[in-house]
């Protein structure tokens, strides 16, 4: 039974029931200050086997880059309206839905999750707060064996019930543990319990409509599915059967948490099943384009405003950017500096921006905001690569043109690792180049 709270009518600049949707652009946008960045992007997709992708950058709430290239399928080119499954990138979108509800006083970060979702109090979780859930400290990282059957992950109600009954990991009180698959379902159920609305409707009313862009989907409308780029070639580590890898990691000290959190049985087949677009799994089945993601993060980078729209209050933006824990993540083995639903935005630079945060996903898709510079960057791709090193942080080597520096990857998780040197390098180099451009702008080196 849904325990819904009354949702007050929205008013002011974010009430967009009649707001016109932004048109799909017919030409690309490249501000001259970001020309080198665009050149690096286009070199990623020189042949069909490279797949395709899109890159978008906002600066101080306005678009400065909106480009796309490559192939959406083996026979069709990537178009302006192409979208792609972006895996854990969707965690940032799901978190932003929740922050919009906080802005309206419907959720308190420091309240117990069980205050809004009573069943969640089971098995000693009555004290777990919304803040802890958003920073991966709910102790519910395990997905292997959580629900029976390969298709059970598509049953949101069943998965939410299993999570409500689950016993949390005891390490949660001292360190975070990345909820690779379960995070999105937890956020979706919490927000649904609060509002009585489906998560699909919440994403539409809280994200897509205020930003005047429809390309924020977990459950994809039938008429839009023709636009989804085909993922290739595979997500299997080293080409080894998924089940073999998952089983081996689950028996390996130091790596078993990776398998428990991110390698459920049959997941490699599930991500290729068109049925995933019928369901809401915000931890991994989000479908977006770079334009939409960059616009959402632009609001966060610009004190809650984008294109004259008050998307989030300044107070909420300040809170969501605060680091909640610097402890090592017991699933990833890294210090992710978790914010409220986002991680530190790792970039290919020795000079990391301490204020930048967002969320990356499998294959290199991802997006982030940097409130210190007013910058947001988003990149999506369908090229998954064919190798990964889940046992330790990998390093992406120099690009084919020899001008792209080595770039550390984001995580050790099999669900969120750099699986292709070119994609990972672009993701990180895009951020690096954009940061350099912003610094030049600020110091007056560019007229």
N, C-alpha and C positions, 0 to 999 in steps of 0.2 A: 504494500500500500504506500502511495506517495504521501509524504508529509510536506505539504506545500505551504509556503508563507505567502502572504499577499504581496504581489509585485506592483509597486506604485507606477502610475502612468509616467512615462518619460516626457520630459518637456525641455525646451531650450534647443540649443544648436545640435544636440545629438538625436533629436527626434526626427527620423528621416523616412517616415512612412511614404511621403510623397516625393522624397529626394530623388532626382534623376540619376540613374546609374552612369558612371563615367564611360564614354565610348571606348571600344577596343581600338587602339592606335593602329594606323596603317603604315606609319613610318617609324623608324627607330630614332632614339634620342641619345646623343652623346655630347655632353658639355665638353668643350675643348680641353678643359683642365683634367678630364678623365680619359683622354684619347689613348694614352699608353695602356691603361687598364682594359679598354675595349679591344685593343689590338691583341693583348694576351688572351682575352676571352675567345676571340674568333679563331685563334690558332689551335684551340682545343678540339675543334670539330672540323677537321679537314677531309675526312672520309667517312663513309657510311658506318664502318665499324666503330667509329668514335662516338656514335650516338649524337645527342643534341642537348641543348640547354638554353637557359635564359638567365640574364643578369640584370638587376635593377638596383639603383642607388638613389637615395633621397638625401638632400642636404638642407637643413633648416626648414624641413617641411615641404620642400619642392623637389620634383624629379630632376635628376641631372644625368642619369643613365637609364635607358630601357632598351635592351638589345636581346636578340635571340639568334641562334644559328644551329646548323646540323640537321640531324634526322630524328623524327618522332617515331618512325618505324623503319624497317629496312628499305622501304620504297617511297616513303613520303617525308617531305622536309618539315622541320620544326617551324611553326607559324606563330604569328603574334598572339593567337588565342590558345595555343597548345598549353596543356597543364600536365603535371606529372605527380605520381605518388612520391611523397617526400619523407616518408617514414617518421623518425622522431622529431622532425621539424614541427610536426603538428602539436607536440607537447607545449610549445610556446604559444600557439594559437589557443589551445584549450585553457591554458593558464590565464590568458588575457580575457577570455570569457568570464572567468571567475573574478578577475580584478574589476571588471565592469560592475559586477554585482556588489562587490565591496564598496565601490564608489557610491552606490545607492543605499548603503546601510543594510543590505540583506545578509551579508556575511561579515564576520569579524575574524581576522587572521588568528587571534589568540583564543578563540572559542574552540571547545572540543568538537571534532567532526560529528560526534554522536549527538550533539545538540540539534543538528540539522538532519541527521541520518541515524535514528535511534538504534537500528540493527547493528550498526558499526561498533557499538560498545562491547560486543561479544569478545570473549577470549582475552580480556585485559586491555582492550583498545579504548576504553572509556576516557582516558586522559590524552589521547593523541589529538593534537590541535591541527587546525587548518594550516597554520604556519609550518608545522612539522611535515605534514603531508606534502605541501608544495616544495619543500626542500629535501625530499626523499629520505625523511626520517620517520616514516610510519612503520618501517620494518616489514613491508609487504612486497618485497622485490620478487619473491618466488612465483614463477608462472608454470614451470615444469611440474606436471602432476596436479595442478590446481583444479582443473576441470577435465573430465574424461572425453576423449575423442578429439581428433584434429580440427573438426569444425566447431567445437565448443567455444573456441575463442571468439567466434562471430556472434555468440549469444550474449549480448550485453547484460541482460537481466540475470542470467545464470552466472556469469563471471562476477557481477557485482555482489550477488548473494554469497558466492564462495569467498570473496575478499572480506565481506562483512563477518563471516564466520571464522576466518583464518587467524591463527595465532601469530603475533608479530615477532620478528627476529629480535632477540634481546640486545643485540649490538646497537639498535636504533637510538638508544639513549646517549651514546657516546660518539657515534659517527654515522654519516649517511650511507645508504646503500641504494644505488641507482635502480629505480623501478622501471626497467626498460620497456616492458609491455604493459604492466598493470597501471602505471601512472595515469594514463589518459582515461581509463575506465573509472578510476577513483574520482577524478575531477568531474567527469561527465555525470556520474551518479550523484555526487554531492550537489552540483548545480541544479540537477533535475529535482532532487529532493527539496531544495530551497524554493524553486520557482513553480514546480508542477508542469514545466514545459519540457518537451523532448530536447535533447542536446542539439539535434539538427536545427530545430527552431531557434534555440539560443544562439548558435553560431550565426545564423542568418540575421537575427534581430540585434545582437550585441556586437558583431564584427562586420559582416558583409554590408548590411544596410547603412550603418553609420559611415563606413568608408566608401560607400557607393561602388563597390566591386563585388561581384558574386563569387569569385573564384576562391572561396574558403569552404571546402567540402570534405566531409568524412563519409557521409552517405551521398553519393553523387547522383543527381537527377538523370534519368534515363536519356533525355535528349542532349545531355552534355557529355556523355561518355565517349562519343566519337573523337573528342578533343584530347583524350588521355594518351600520352606517349607510352609506347611499349618499353618495359624494362628489359634490359639484356646486358651481358649474357646470363649471369647467375649470381646468387648471393652465397653459394656454398664455399666455405673456406678451402682454398687450394684445389677446388674441384672435387674434393672428397665428399661422399654422400653425407647429407646433413645429419642423419641419425647416428652415423658412426662418429662424426666430430662431436656432436652433442653428448653422446654417451661417454666418449673419452674425456672430454673436459669435465663432465660431472664427477669423474672419478679421480681428477687430478688436483692435489692440494694447491691452493692459490688461484685456481682457475674455475673451481666448481661453482663459485657464485655467479660467474659469467653465464654458465649453462643454465643455472637455476633461474636467472633473471631474464635472459634474452634468447634462449634456444629451445623453445617448446617443440615437441614432436611434430614433424611435418610442416614446420613453419616455412621452409623453402618452397614447398608446393602451394601452401596457402597464399603466399604473397602474389603468386601467378594466377590465382583463381579469380575470375571476374566477379564472383559472388562477394568479394570483399567490399565492393562498392555499394552493396545493398545494406551494409551494416555500419555501425558507429564504433570504431576502435581508435580513439584519439591518440593513443600511444604510438601508433604506427601506420594507420591507413589514410592519413590526410592527403588530399589532392589539392595542389595550389599551383599558381604561377609566381614568378619572381616579383612581378609588378604588385600583386596583392600583398605579399609578405613584406616587401620593402615599405609599402604604404602604412601597414599596421605598425611596423617598428619605427617608422618615421614619426608617428604620433608620440611614441614613447621617448624617442630621442629629442623631441622638440617640446618638452614639458607638457605633454598630453594633447598638443594641438597639431592638426595637419589640415592644410587647405581651408583654414578658417573654421574647422570643426573641433569642438571641445570633446575629445574622445575619452580622455581620462583626466582626473584632477591632478594638479601638481603634487599634492600630498601623496596620492596613490602611486604616482610615478616614482617619487622619492623612496617610498617604502619598498616597491618591488625591485628596485635596484640595489638594495642593501644586501650585503653578503650575510647569509644566515649561518654558515658553518665553513670553517677552513680545515676541518678534519679530513683525513684521507677517506675516500669513498671505499667501503669494503667490497663492493662489486667491481668497480673499475680499477681500484688500486691507485687512483690519482686524487689529487686535491682539485675538485671541480669548482670550489667556491660557489656553491649553490645559492642562488637568489630565490625568490618566490616563484618557482616554476621555470627558471632559466639557469644556464650555467655561464661561467666566464667566457667571453668571446675570444678564444685563442686565435691569434693571427701570426703570420710569418714575419715576425719582427722581434728583435731583442727588447725593444721598447714597447711592452704590452700596455694597452690602455686599461687602467684599473676600473674604469666606469663602464666599459662595454660589456654587454651581456645579450644572450639570445639562446637559440637552440639549433644544433646541427643534426643531420640524420644520415642514414646509410648512403654510401656512394658519394657523399660530399654536399648534398643539398643542405641548405641551412640559411639562417638569417639572424641579424643582430642589430642592436641599437647602441649608439654611444652618446649618451646625454651630454658629455663634456664637449663634444664637437658638433652635435646636432646631426650626426650622420647615421644613416641606416643602409645596410647592404643585404641583398637577398640573391641566392643562386639556387636554381633547380636544374636537375639533369636526370636523364634516364640511363646513363652509362654507369653500370654498377661495378665494372671491373671484374677480375677473375682471381684475385689473390687477396689475402688479408692475413695479418699477424695478430691474432687475438691474445697472444701471451704477454705482449709487452708493447709499449708505445712505439709505433713505427715512424719512420722518417721518409718523407717523399723526396725523391731525388730531383736533380735538375731537369727542367723541361727540355723538350726536343730542341728548342732554339738556344739552349744554353744560357738563357738570361734570367731564369727564375730560380731564386735561392731555395735551399732546402727548407722544408716547413714541417714542424711537428704536428702530428695528428691530434684529434680531439680526445679520443678515448681508446680503451682496450676492449670495449664491449663489441661482441660480434654483431650487434644490432646497430651500432653507431661508430663505425671505424672507417678510416680512409681505405677504400678498396682499389683505388686507381690513382697512380701518382699524378696524372694530369689533372684529374678532377680535384683531388685534395690540394694540389698546388694552387689551382685557380681559386679555390675557396679561400685559402689563406692569403694568397697574393692579392686577390681582390680587396680584401680587408686592408692589407698593408698599403697598397697603392692608394686606396681611398684615404687612409689616415695621413699619408704623406701629402696628398693634395690638400686636405683640410688644413694641415699645419702651414702649408704654403699660403693658403688663402688668409689664414689668421695673421701670419707675420707679414703679409703684404708683398710676398715674392711673386704673386701672380696678380696682374692688374685686373 
